[in-house]
Amino acid sequence: MDVERIIESLRRATYGMVPPASQTIVSRFGRDPFLVLISCILSLRTKDTVSLPASVRLFQRARTPHEIVNVPTAEIEELIYPVGFYRRKAITIPKISSEILGKFQGLVPNTLEELLTLPGVGLKTANLVLAQGFGVPALCVDTHVHRISNRLGLVKTKTPEETEAALRAVLPQRYWIEWSRLLVMLGQNTCVPVSPKCLQCPVRTECKRVGVKL
């Protein structure tokens, strides 16, 4: 597959679309790994239209690990509601902040291995923090990236973790951050889970439409 041509088509097709929540957070508050991390935790199992306003409400109240640990759990719950599992996240977020303060001198770690030691942080979240928080080439594979990479026929995998490993082998590193961003936007607007809008898709001529029933 001509990856560069696909990238160019995706750039044109997603121009003007609402960017992923993590990118909006960076645009609004600057490249702060801590805010990227917390906003990603809030976005888990939650649509951007819900998690982004919740992130903004929380960050207007507290933006550093030290400030977060001093906010009562009940207040965090109120600020982040109605994100999915908001009660659990209201507990996890201060735990993450405490770990950062206690083990990393108040700074979000910048390695995958260290990020994965933080409470509630999985591979997707860790890679997002590396990419959006530090500008380090990383593949953040969420449900959209996993689904579309397989639909295109670029990879043949069963889990997001497998997709990340497979993409590393076929996608030039210079496209890693952009690939995630472009596919999230395409997945939210065109290549949706059910009844994808294939006739409107900018890469339909290159796409193998794996698993798509028309």
CORURUR-V483842 format. One record per helix or strand of 2 or more residues. SS is the DSSP state (~ for helix, > for strand). FROM is the first residue (numbers start at 1). LEN is the number of residues. If there is no record, write none. Layout:
BEGIN
ss: (SS	SS)
from: (FROM	FROM)
len: (LEN	LEN)
END
This chain:
BEGIN
ss: (~	~	~	~	~	~	~	~	~	~	~	~	~)
from: (3	21	33	48	65	73	86	112	123	143	160	173	198)
len: (12	9	11	14	5	8	18	4	12	10	11	17	3)
END
